[in-house]
Amino acid sequence: MTHHPAPLMKSCCLVFCAVFGLSPIIAGARAGESIDRAALVARHAPVLRAVEPRAPLSVGNGRFAFTADVTGLQTFPEHYHGNGTPLATLARWAWHTNSNPHGYSLADANRPFTLPDGRVLGFPTNQRSPAGQWLRENPHDFPLAQLSLEFAEPAIASARAPTLTEISDIEQKLDLWRGAVTSRYTLAGTPVEVVTAAHPDLDLVAVRITSSLVGDGRLGVRLAFPRGHDLKTKNNPPLDWSEPESHTTRVAAETAHQFALERSRDDFRYRVGLAWSGRAQATPAGAHAYRLRPYSGDTLEFVLAFARDALPPTLPDFAATLAASARHWAAFWQRGAAIDFSGSTDPRAAELERRVVLSQYLTALQFGGDFPPQETGLTASSWYGKHHTEMIWWHVAHFALWGRPDYTANALRWYVEKLPVARALAAERGLRGARWAKMVGPEGRESPGGPPLIVWNQPHPIHLAELLYRASPTPETLARYRELVFDTADGLASMLHWDEKRGCYVLGPPLWIAQEIYDQATSQNPSFELSYWAFALDLAQSWRERLGLPRDPDWEHRRTHLPPLPQKDGRYVALESHPDTWDNIASRHDHPTMLAPLGMLRGDGVDPATMRRTLDAVLATWDWKTKIWGWDYPMIAMTAARIGDPATAVDILLKDGPNNHYTANGHCPQRADLPVYLPANGALLAAVAMMAGGWDGAPAEDAPGFPRDGTWSVRAEGFLKLP
């Protein structure tokens, strides 16, 4: 039976769309009927009935996340980490830096590169030097705690962790509408229920354990603190339990129902609060560990809070946290866009809808902190926790397209704050404006290796600012991002070099293009980056005009004197200096970003017929069996949609290929050390938004990126058009 939302809900949706310049798109068999969002979300709630190390479930608030195994806590960390996804407790504010007794600076990792104008400039690409390694590793994200079950046999006085063989009859469900995980299972023959939720405004996880084992005094919890991650592993590192003397855990305050801890390692400090209801006691359980055990009753309720500075004087209890989580997530799902494929006859529709729903939850869960996300978000650690700025578009563009521009704006806030750092980097490289580092910690400092030569991250702030302007075309938006757009455009313009013989500007060398397989010292004029330069500089000119300013003549001269996008034999190639894309199978792996100029981008410099042939060549000859990444599939789908081939767009989104499988919890693992890869989830949402909401110049029809052969019923509402 179909639920019909109240008229007020429908009118609120229409008002929201009008305010933010969005348009409801209703297509398919039930046109005119608003989407039942609660039902849409509920039918894709993950339910696990066995231990699935690749699919632990997470709760969080965008700044903080807690990932649990089937017990609802983090009871089997070795099994999960060794076979899939780690059980982490992470906050985006938690960073540690090792001492730097040698005073390493970026210049200590420099290597010389020759620019097109003959100048020799140092870039910090020597990552294997002592300086390079230290600068890559520091700062690094810091795991906050591990929270696990403790179990005591009747005849054993000391508690221990239960074993996997003692757990049976598993049923674990993530209620997406409330942001809560309910874990039911049998432990040693006795039923247990654990409910886990995170507070939307505090970095706090709340837990309720119900079982007669609690009343018998046989079931409690253990809270332990590692010294950090083991930095010998850059991706998915294990927790480091060595050297207990190298960090401190001090009880700062204690009452009958709560205690507060102060944690420190070197200059990094944070606060921890544990508060419980009913009769229970917290006692030390070894170095940097505590045990919480109840005295009576079959229920143990407690909250565990973390803060960079002071904790609130009173912590909310379990019930208050669960209620706050439910309000937060219900509001999240009720605002912005939604898409429903339930009337489709294509058997893949349900799986696409599942991926879309879960990707919305996962990205909102992990992309709301003061510092933009790492590629593994708050679920796991990768590249020492650092933000890869070339991924920011895939991470947050979809939020604006889905009518939730506040998430996109939150990420851009850091870019605005770090403009002085980007300006300083530009000046060091002899550039104007801002030059954005690629692999950064919260302070914005570059990391040695290949990252200093990546450039496709440079136009992203302009593109994202444009999406925010489209969501809210006001003078306030223009004022907020004016300097960001103009300084970034100045940096783009000054990275181009005039080639007198050709009568045009060239980009690179040195250069590491998005398809990261070519020689950095000789790469020049990549197709994707050239088109992105033209697009971003034109957007920046539009911002000048909106502000009542004339178009910048230097930007305009450079934009209109770029070389043509490189091609060979009627197909676009990766870059002009190495036009071997279609001659050598070794050149047809990694990201096929020669497609991105007409897909992710609007097609500056693109001939659609040539792009059609290029897409056909990628589909027929690309190396799909080795290194292709999770965001490549949506990127390719966007190209297919723009050139009028929606059937291929859907086929690519759902292609059974490497790094395009989504686990029960919605993650898209890439390899053993990258069990989580959120650029894939963000790219999927961006592609679906474009296919449903359209793009500038799209056919004037509902959901123009989906097939119209009767197999797809697409009901969509609230999407923003992509430029």
C-alpha positions in Angstrom: 0.0 0.0 0.0 1.4 3.4 -1.0 1.8 6.0 1.7 0.7 9.5 0.7 2.5 12.2 2.6 0.5 15.0 4.2 -0.2 18.0 1.9 1.9 20.1 4.2 5.0 17.9 3.5 4.4 18.3 -0.3 4.0 22.1 0.0 7.2 22.3 2.1 9.1 20.5 -0.5 7.9 22.9 -3.2 8.7 25.9 -1.1 12.3 24.5 -0.4 12.8 24.0 -4.2 11.6 27.5 -4.9 13.9 29.1 -2.3 17.0 27.3 -3.4 16.3 27.5 -7.1 15.7 23.7 -7.4 13.0 22.0 -9.4 11.0 19.0 -8.5 11.3 16.3 -11.2 8.5 13.7 -11.2 8.6 11.0 -13.9 7.4 7.5 -14.3 4.3 5.6 -13.6 3.2 7.6 -10.5 3.9 11.1 -11.8 2.6 13.9 -9.4 2.9 11.8 -6.3 5.6 12.9 -3.8 8.2 10.3 -2.8 7.5 8.5 0.5 11.0 9.2 1.8 10.6 7.1 5.0 9.6 4.0 3.0 12.4 4.7 0.4 15.1 4.9 3.2 13.6 2.0 5.2 13.7 -0.5 2.4 17.5 -0.2 2.2 18.4 -0.4 5.9 21.3 -2.8 6.1 20.5 -6.0 8.0 23.4 -8.4 8.8 22.8 -12.0 9.9 26.4 -13.0 10.2 29.8 -11.6 11.0 30.8 -9.5 7.9 34.2 -8.0 8.4 33.8 -5.9 5.2 30.5 -4.4 6.3 30.7 -3.0 9.9 28.0 -0.4 10.6 28.8 3.2 11.6 27.1 6.0 13.5 28.2 9.6 13.6 27.6 13.2 13.0 29.9 14.3 10.2 32.8 15.3 12.6 32.9 12.1 14.6 32.1 8.5 13.9 32.0 5.2 15.7 32.2 1.9 13.7 30.9 -1.3 15.4 31.1 -5.0 14.7 28.1 -7.3 15.1 28.2 -6.9 18.9 27.3 -3.2 18.5 30.7 -2.3 19.9 34.3 -3.0 18.9 34.7 -6.4 20.4 36.6 -8.2 17.5 39.0 -5.6 16.1 41.6 -8.0 14.9 39.1 -10.1 13.0 37.6 -7.0 11.2 40.9 -5.2 10.5 42.5 -8.4 9.3 39.7 -9.3 7.0 38.0 -6.1 5.9 37.2 -2.8 7.5 38.6 -1.6 10.8 36.5 -0.7 13.9 37.5 2.9 14.4 36.5 5.8 16.7 37.7 8.9 14.8 37.1 12.6 15.0 38.3 15.1 12.3 39.8 17.3 15.0 42.1 14.6 16.4 45.6 15.1 15.0 49.1 14.2 16.4 52.5 15.4 15.2 55.7 13.6 16.1 58.6 15.8 17.2 60.8 17.3 14.4 64.2 17.5 16.0 65.9 18.0 12.6 63.6 20.9 11.7 62.6 19.4 8.3 60.9 21.7 5.9 59.5 21.2 2.4 62.6 22.5 0.8 64.5 19.6 2.2 62.5 17.3 -0.1 62.9 19.3 -3.2 64.0 18.1 -6.6 64.7 20.4 -9.6 62.3 20.6 -12.5 62.6 22.6 -15.7 59.6 24.8 -16.6 58.6 25.7 -20.2 60.1 29.1 -19.8 63.5 27.6 -19.0 63.4 28.3 -15.3 64.5 25.6 -12.9 62.3 25.3 -9.8 62.4 22.9 -6.9 59.3 20.8 -6.1 59.2 18.7 -2.9 58.8 15.3 -4.6 61.5 13.3 -2.7 59.2 11.4 -0.4 61.7 8.7 0.5 64.2 11.0 2.1 64.1 11.4 5.9 62.6 14.8 5.4 60.1 13.6 2.9 58.9 10.7 5.0 58.5 12.9 8.1 56.6 15.5 6.2 54.3 12.9 4.7 53.5 11.3 8.0 52.9 14.4 10.0 50.5 15.5 11.2 48.5 12.2 11.2 45.0 11.4 12.4 44.7 10.0 15.9 42.3 7.2 16.9 40.4 8.1 20.1 39.5 4.9 21.8 38.3 1.3 21.5 35.1 0.2 23.2 34.4 -3.5 23.5 32.3 -6.1 25.3 33.7 -7.9 28.3 32.4 -11.3 29.3 32.9 -13.3 32.4 32.3 -17.0 32.9 30.5 -17.9 36.2 33.6 -19.7 37.5 36.1 -17.1 36.3 36.7 -14.0 38.3 38.4 -12.0 35.6 36.6 -10.7 32.6 37.7 -11.3 29.0 36.5 -10.5 25.5 34.0 -13.0 24.1 35.1 -15.2 21.2 33.5 -15.3 17.8 32.4 -18.9 18.4 30.4 -17.7 21.4 28.3 -15.4 19.3 25.3 -16.8 17.3 21.8 -15.9 16.1 23.0 -12.6 14.8 20.5 -9.9 13.6 22.0 -6.4 13.3 20.2 -3.5 11.7 21.1 0.1 10.9 18.0 2.2 11.2 18.9 4.9 8.7 16.0 7.2 9.6 17.2 7.3 13.2 20.9 6.8 12.7 20.9 4.0 15.2 22.3 0.4 15.1 20.4 -2.4 16.9 22.4 -5.6 17.4 20.7 -8.7 18.6 22.6 -12.0 19.1 23.1 -14.8 21.5 26.2 -14.9 23.7 27.0 -18.2 25.3 23.3 -19.2 24.9 21.9 -16.0 26.3 20.1 -13.3 24.3 21.8 -9.8 24.1 20.5 -6.6 22.6 22.8 -3.6 22.0 21.6 -0.2 20.6 24.2 2.2 19.5 23.8 5.8 18.4 25.8 9.1 18.0 24.8 12.5 19.1 24.4 15.0 16.3 25.9 18.0 18.2 28.4 16.3 20.5 31.2 13.8 19.6 29.5 11.2 21.7 28.4 7.6 21.3 25.5 6.2 23.4 25.0 2.5 24.1 22.3 0.5 25.8 23.0 -3.2 26.5 20.1 -5.4 27.6 20.6 -9.0 28.7 20.2 -11.2 31.8 24.0 -11.4 31.5 24.1 -7.8 32.6 22.0 -8.6 35.7 24.2 -11.6 36.5 27.3 -9.3 36.5 28.8 -11.3 33.6 28.6 -8.7 30.9 30.2 -5.2 30.8 32.4 -3.1 28.6 36.0 -2.2 28.3 37.4 1.2 27.3 41.0 1.3 26.0 43.2 3.9 24.5 45.9 3.3 22.0 48.9 5.5 21.5 47.8 6.1 17.9 48.1 4.3 14.6 51.1 2.2 13.6 52.5 4.6 11.0 54.5 1.9 9.3 51.3 1.3 7.3 49.9 4.4 5.5 46.5 3.0 4.6 44.3 1.1 7.0 46.9 1.0 9.7 46.4 -1.1 12.8 46.1 0.6 16.2 49.4 0.9 18.1 49.3 -0.6 21.6 53.1 -0.3 22.1 55.0 2.0 24.4 52.3 2.7 27.0 54.7 5.1 28.7 54.6 7.4 25.6 51.1 8.7 26.3 49.1 9.5 29.4 45.5 8.9 30.6 44.6 10.8 33.8 41.3 10.7 35.7 40.4 14.4 36.0 37.1 14.0 37.9 34.9 11.2 39.2 31.4 10.9 40.6 28.9 8.1 41.3 27.7 8.1 37.7 30.5 9.7 35.6 34.2 10.2 35.3 36.3 12.4 33.1 39.7 11.6 31.6 42.4 13.7 30.2 44.4 12.1 27.4 47.7 13.3 26.0 50.5 12.3 23.7 53.2 15.0 23.2 51.4 18.2 22.4 48.1 16.6 21.5 45.4 16.5 24.2 41.8 15.7 24.4 39.0 15.0 27.0 37.0 11.9 27.5 33.8 11.5 29.5 32.0 8.3 30.5 28.6 8.6 32.1 26.2 5.8 33.0 22.7 5.3 34.4 21.8 3.0 37.3 24.2 1.2 39.5 27.6 0.6 37.9 31.3 1.2 38.6 34.2 2.1 36.4 37.6 0.7 37.5 41.1 0.6 36.0 41.7 -2.5 33.8 45.4 -2.2 32.8 47.5 0.5 31.2 45.2 3.1 29.5 42.1 0.9 30.0 38.9 1.0 32.2 36.1 -1.5 32.9 32.5 -0.5 33.3 30.4 -3.1 35.1 26.8 -2.9 36.4 25.7 -3.9 39.9 22.1 -4.7 39.2 19.4 -4.8 36.6 19.4 -6.3 33.1 20.2 -3.0 31.3 23.4 -1.0 31.1 23.1 2.4 29.6 26.0 4.8 29.1 27.5 7.5 26.9 31.1 8.0 25.9 32.0 11.6 24.8 35.2 13.1 23.4 36.2 16.7 23.0 39.3 18.6 21.8 38.8 21.1 24.6 36.3 21.0 27.5 33.5 18.6 27.8 30.0 19.9 28.6 29.4 20.0 32.4 26.5 17.5 31.9 26.4 14.8 29.3 23.1 13.8 27.7 22.0 10.2 28.6 21.3 7.4 26.3 17.6 8.3 25.7 18.3 11.9 25.0 21.1 11.0 22.6 18.9 8.5 20.7 16.1 11.1 20.4 18.5 13.7 19.2 19.9 11.3 16.6 16.4 10.4 15.4 15.5 14.1 15.0 18.7 14.8 13.1 18.5 12.0 10.6 14.8 12.4 10.0 15.4 16.0 9.1 18.3 15.0 6.9 16.2 12.6 4.8 13.2 15.0 4.7 15.2 17.9 3.1 17.0 18.1 -0.2 16.5 15.8 -3.1 15.3 12.2 -3.3 15.0 9.6 -6.1 12.8 6.5 -6.3 13.3 3.7 -8.9 10.7 1.4 -7.4 8.4 1.3 -10.5 11.2 0.2 -12.8 11.3 -3.2 -14.5 15.1 -3.1 -15.0 16.3 -5.7 -12.4 19.3 -3.5 -11.5 17.1 -0.6 -10.3 16.8 -1.8 -6.8 20.6 -2.1 -6.4 21.2 1.4 -7.8 18.6 2.8 -5.4 20.3 0.9 -2.5 23.7 2.3 -3.4 22.2 5.8 -3.6 20.5 5.7 -0.3 23.4 4.3 1.6 25.9 6.7 -0.1 23.8 9.6 1.2 24.0 8.3 4.7 27.7 7.5 4.5 28.8 10.8 3.1 26.6 12.8 5.5 28.0 10.7 8.4 31.6 11.6 7.6 31.8 14.9 5.7 30.8 17.5 8.2 33.9 18.3 10.2 36.0 21.5 10.4 38.5 19.9 7.9 37.6 18.3 4.6 37.5 14.4 4.6 40.2 11.9 3.8 39.3 9.4 1.2 38.3 6.9 3.9 36.3 9.4 5.9 35.9 8.7 9.6 35.6 4.9 9.0 39.3 4.2 8.4 42.7 6.0 8.1 44.4 6.5 4.8 47.5 8.5 3.8 47.9 9.4 7.4 44.4 10.9 7.5 45.3 13.7 5.1 42.9 15.4 2.8 43.5 14.9 -1.0 42.3 18.1 -2.4 41.8 16.7 -5.9 39.0 14.6 -4.4 37.1 17.5 -2.9 34.7 17.7 -5.9 33.8 14.1 -5.7 33.5 14.4 -2.0 31.1 17.3 -1.7 29.7 18.5 -5.1 26.9 16.1 -4.8 25.6 17.8 -1.6 24.8 21.0 -3.5 23.3 19.0 -6.4 21.1 17.1 -3.9 19.8 20.3 -2.3 22.0 20.1 0.8 24.4 22.9 0.0 25.4 23.5 3.7 27.6 20.4 3.5 29.4 21.8 0.4 29.7 25.2 2.1 31.2 23.6 5.2 34.0 22.1 3.1 34.7 25.3 1.3 34.9 27.2 4.6 38.3 25.5 5.2 39.5 26.6 1.8 38.5 30.2 2.5 40.3 30.0 5.9 43.4 28.6 4.2 43.7 31.2 1.4 46.8 32.7 3.1 48.5 29.3 3.0 47.6 28.9 -0.7 48.8 32.4 -1.5 52.1 31.7 0.2 52.5 28.4 -1.8 51.7 30.3 -5.1 54.3 32.9 -4.3 57.0 30.2 -3.6 56.2 28.8 -7.0 56.4 32.2 -8.8 52.6 32.3 -9.3 49.9 34.9 -8.6 46.9 34.2 -6.5 46.4 30.9 -4.8 48.0 27.5 -5.4 46.3 24.6 -3.6 48.4 21.9 -2.1 47.2 18.3 -2.8 47.9 16.1 0.2 47.4 18.2 3.3 46.7 18.1 7.1 44.5 20.7 8.7 47.2 23.3 8.6 47.2 23.1 4.7 50.9 22.3 4.3 51.9 20.3 1.2 53.2 16.7 1.5 56.2 15.5 -0.5 56.0 12.9 -3.3 53.8 13.1 -6.4 51.2 15.4 -4.8 53.0 18.7 -5.4 52.8 18.1 -9.2 49.0 17.3 -9.3 47.0 20.2 -10.8 43.5 19.0 -11.4 42.7 20.0 -7.9 43.2 23.7 -8.7 39.9 24.6 -10.4 37.7 22.7 -7.8 37.1 25.7 -5.5 35.7 27.7 -8.4 33.4 24.9 -9.5 32.1 24.3 -6.0 31.6 28.0 -5.4 29.5 28.1 -8.6 27.3 25.3 -7.4 26.7 27.1 -4.1 25.8 30.3 -6.0 23.3 28.3 -8.1 21.8 27.0 -4.9 21.6 30.5 -3.4 22.2 33.2 -6.0 22.6 36.1 -3.6 25.0 38.9 -3.0 26.0 37.2 0.2 27.2 34.1 -1.7 29.2 36.3 -4.1 30.8 38.1 -1.2 31.6 35.0 0.8 33.5 33.3 -2.0 34.7 36.3 -4.0 38.4 36.1 -2.9 38.4 32.3 -3.1 37.2 32.4 -6.8 39.4 35.3 -7.9 42.6 34.1 -6.2 42.2 30.6 -7.5 41.6 32.0 -11.0 44.8 34.1 -10.7 46.6 30.9 -9.8 45.2 29.0 -12.7 46.1 31.8 -15.2 49.6 32.2 -13.9 50.3 28.4 -14.2 50.0 28.7 -18.0 53.1 29.5 -20.0 53.1 31.4 -23.4 54.5 29.4 -26.3 55.7 31.9 -28.8 56.1 29.4 -31.6 52.6 28.1 -31.3 50.9 31.3 -30.3 49.1 29.7 -27.4 49.5 29.0 -23.7 50.7 25.6 -22.5 50.1 23.8 -19.2 53.2 22.0 -17.8 55.7 20.5 -17.4 56.2 19.6 -14.6 52.8 18.0 -14.2 51.2 14.9 -12.9 47.9 14.5 -14.7 44.8 12.9 -13.2 45.7 9.7 -15.0 48.7 9.1 -12.8 50.9 7.0 -15.1 52.9 9.5 -17.1 56.3 11.1 -16.6 55.9 14.2 -14.5 58.9 16.0 -15.8 57.7 15.9 -19.5 53.9 15.9 -19.3 52.2 18.8 -21.1 48.7 19.8 -22.1 46.4 17.0 -20.7 42.9 17.0 -22.2 40.9 17.1 -18.9 43.0 19.7 -17.2 43.0 22.0 -20.3 39.2 21.9 -20.5 38.9 22.4 -16.7 41.1 25.5 -17.0 38.9 27.0 -19.7 35.8 26.2 -17.8 37.0 27.5 -14.4 38.4 30.8 -15.8 35.1 31.4 -17.6 33.2 30.8 -14.4 35.5 33.3 -12.6 34.7 35.8 -15.3 31.0 35.3 -14.7 31.6 36.0 -11.0 33.3 39.3 -11.9 30.3 40.2 -14.1 27.8 39.3 -11.3 29.8 41.7 -9.0 29.6 44.5 -11.5 33.2 44.1 -12.6 34.6 43.9 -16.2 36.0 40.6 -17.4 39.7 40.3 -16.5 41.7 40.8 -19.8 44.5 38.5 -18.7 42.3 35.6 -17.7 40.4 36.1 -21.0 43.5 36.1 -23.2 44.8 32.9 -21.5 41.4 31.2 -21.6 40.9 31.9 -25.3 44.4 31.0 -26.3 44.7 27.5 -24.9 45.7 24.7 -27.2 43.1 22.4 -28.6 42.3 19.3 -26.5 44.8 16.7 -27.8 43.5 13.9 -29.9 44.9 11.2 -32.2 43.1 9.2 -34.9 39.8 11.0 -34.1 39.8 10.3 -30.4 40.9 12.3 -27.4 44.1 11.2 -25.7 45.2 11.7 -22.2 47.8 14.4 -23.0 49.5 16.1 -25.9 53.1 15.2 -24.9 52.3 11.5 -24.7 49.6 10.8 -27.3 49.9 7.1 -26.9 46.5 6.4 -25.2 45.2 4.3 -28.0 48.5 2.9 -29.3 49.6 1.1 -26.1 47.6 -1.0 -23.8 49.8 0.0 -20.9 48.4 3.5 -21.3 44.8 2.4 -21.0 44.5 1.9 -17.2 44.0 4.2 -14.2 41.5 7.1 -14.7 40.2 7.6 -18.3 39.9 11.3 -17.6 40.0 12.3 -21.3 36.2 11.7 -20.9 35.7 14.1 -18.1 35.7 17.4 -20.2 32.2 16.4 -21.3 30.6 14.8 -18.3 31.9 16.1 -15.1 32.5 19.3 -17.0 30.4 21.1 -19.6 32.6 20.4 -22.6 34.9 23.5 -23.1 37.0 22.7 -26.2 35.1 19.4 -26.9 33.7 18.1 -30.2 30.8 15.8 -29.2 31.5 13.4 -32.1 35.1 13.0 -31.1 34.0 12.4 -27.5 31.6 9.8 -28.7 34.4 7.9 -30.4 36.6 8.4 -27.3 33.9 6.9 -25.1 33.5 3.9 -27.4 37.2 3.4 -27.4 37.3 3.4 -23.5 34.4 1.0 -23.3 36.0 -1.4 -25.8 39.7 -1.3 -25.0 40.3 0.1 -21.5 41.9 -2.2 -19.0 38.9 -2.9 -16.7 40.6 -5.8 -15.0 43.3 -4.0 -13.0 43.6 -0.5 -11.7 40.4 1.4 -12.4 38.9 3.3 -9.5 35.5 3.6 -7.9 34.9 7.2 -9.1 35.8 6.3 -12.7 32.5 4.5 -13.3 30.3 7.5 -12.4 32.6 9.8 -14.3 32.2 7.7 -17.4 28.5 7.5 -16.9 28.3 11.3 -16.8 30.0 11.4 -20.2 27.6 8.9 -21.6 24.6 10.9 -20.3 25.8 14.2 -21.8 26.3 12.7 -25.2 22.8 11.3 -25.2 23.4 7.6 -24.4 21.5 7.1 -21.1 21.5 3.3 -21.5 25.3 3.2 -21.5 25.3 5.6 -18.5 23.3 3.2 -16.4 25.3 0.2 -17.7 28.5 1.8 -16.5 27.1 2.9 -13.2 26.3 -0.7 -12.5 29.1 -2.4 -14.4 30.4 -5.6 -12.7 34.0 -4.5 -12.7 36.8 -4.1 -10.2 36.3 -1.5 -7.5 32.6 -1.1 -8.4 31.1 -3.5 -5.8 29.2 -2.0 -2.9 29.1 -4.0 0.3 26.1 -4.5 2.6 26.9 -1.3 4.5 27.2 0.8 1.3 31.0 1.1 1.1 32.9 0.6 -2.2 36.2 -1.1 -1.3 39.1 -0.7 -3.7 41.7 -3.1 -2.3 42.7 -4.7 1.0 44.3 -1.5 2.4 41.4 0.7 1.1 38.3 -1.1 2.4 36.5 2.3 2.3 36.7 4.7 -0.6 34.2 7.6 -0.3 35.1 9.3 -3.6 33.2 6.4 -5.2 30.1 7.1 -3.1 30.3 10.8 -3.8 30.8 10.4 -7.5 27.9 8.0 -7.7 25.6 10.6 -6.1 26.9 13.3 -8.4 26.3 11.2 -11.5 22.8 10.2 -10.4 22.0 13.9 -9.5 23.1 14.9 -13.0 21.2 12.1 -14.7 18.0 12.9 -12.7 18.2 16.7 -12.4 19.8 17.5 -15.7 22.6 19.9 -16.8 22.8 23.1 -18.7 21.7 22.4 -22.2 20.1 19.0 -21.3 17.0 17.8 -23.2 13.9 19.4 -21.8 12.6 16.3 -20.3 12.4 14.6 -16.9 15.5 12.7 -15.7 17.3 13.1 -19.1 20.2 10.9 -18.1 18.0 7.7 -17.7 16.7 5.5 -20.4 13.2 6.2 -21.7 12.6 2.7 -23.1 10.0 1.9 -20.4 12.3 -0.1 -18.2 13.2 2.7 -15.8 10.6 4.6 -13.7 12.3 7.6 -12.2 10.6 9.8 -9.6 12.9 12.5 -8.5 12.5 15.8 -6.6 14.7 18.6 -5.4 17.8 18.3 -7.7 20.0 21.2 -8.8 21.2 21.3 -12.4 24.9 20.7 -13.0 26.6 23.4 -15.2 
